[in-house]
């Protein structure tokens, strides 16, 4: 079974941290930066991927933590 990634997503006029495959957020934050920080901490702790979305809900960036069988050649993602 693969680990579930964490996402920083828009939530009304705030930002939420959600685990992949769930509807209910883990936490809700006033700013995008604090939501992304929480997403990063959870992803590092569980050695999975942190996925950051923009206000439109489109993925803007990703960070992988832990063992990656297929590391990306592009250092940005």
C-alpha positions as CSV (number, residue, x, y, z in Angstrom):
1,X,0.0,0.0,0.0
2,X,1.4,3.4,-1.0
3,X,1.6,6.3,1.3
4,X,-0.9,9.1,0.9
5,X,0.4,12.5,-0.1
6,X,-0.4,15.8,1.7
7,X,-1.9,18.8,-0.2
8,X,-2.1,22.5,0.5
9,X,-5.3,23.6,-1.1
10,X,-7.6,26.7,-1.2
11,X,-10.5,26.4,1.3
12,X,-12.9,29.3,0.8
13,X,-11.0,32.4,1.7
14,X,-8.4,30.4,3.7
15,X,-6.0,27.5,3.0
16,X,-6.4,23.8,4.1
17,X,-4.0,20.9,4.5
18,X,-5.6,17.7,3.3
19,X,-4.5,14.1,3.0
20,X,-4.8,12.7,-0.4
21,X,-8.2,10.9,-0.9
22,X,-10.0,12.6,1.9
23,X,-12.6,15.4,1.9
24,X,-12.1,16.7,5.4
25,X,-9.1,18.9,6.0
26,X,-6.5,18.1,8.6
27,X,-6.1,21.8,9.4
28,X,-7.2,25.2,8.1
29,X,-5.0,28.3,8.0
30,X,-5.3,32.0,7.3
31,X,-2.4,32.2,4.9
32,X,-1.0,30.0,2.1
33,X,2.4,30.1,3.7
34,X,1.4,28.6,7.0
35,X,-0.7,25.9,5.2
36,X,2.4,25.0,3.0
37,X,4.6,24.9,6.1
38,X,2.2,22.4,7.8
39,X,2.0,20.3,4.6
40,X,5.8,20.2,4.4
41,X,6.1,19.1,8.1
42,X,3.5,16.3,7.6
43,X,5.1,15.1,4.4
44,X,8.6,14.9,6.0
45,X,7.2,13.1,9.0
46,X,5.6,10.4,6.9
47,X,8.2,10.4,4.1
48,X,5.7,11.1,1.3
49,X,5.1,14.0,-1.1
50,X,3.9,17.5,-0.3
51,X,1.8,19.0,-3.1
52,X,1.1,22.8,-3.2
53,X,-1.8,24.2,-5.1
54,X,-2.5,27.8,-6.2
55,X,-5.7,29.8,-5.6
56,X,-7.3,28.2,-8.7
57,X,-6.6,24.7,-7.3
58,X,-3.9,23.9,-9.9
59,X,-0.7,22.2,-8.7
60,X,2.1,24.8,-8.6
61,X,4.9,22.8,-6.9
62,X,5.7,19.4,-5.3
63,X,8.4,18.2,-2.9
64,X,9.2,14.6,-2.2
65,X,10.5,13.4,1.1
66,X,11.8,9.9,1.9
67,X,12.8,7.1,-0.5
68,X,12.0,7.9,-4.1
69,X,12.5,4.9,-6.5
70,X,12.4,7.2,-9.5
71,X,14.0,10.6,-8.5
72,X,13.2,13.4,-10.9
73,X,15.8,14.7,-13.3
74,X,14.3,18.2,-13.0
75,X,15.6,19.7,-9.7
76,X,12.7,22.1,-9.4
77,X,10.1,19.3,-8.9
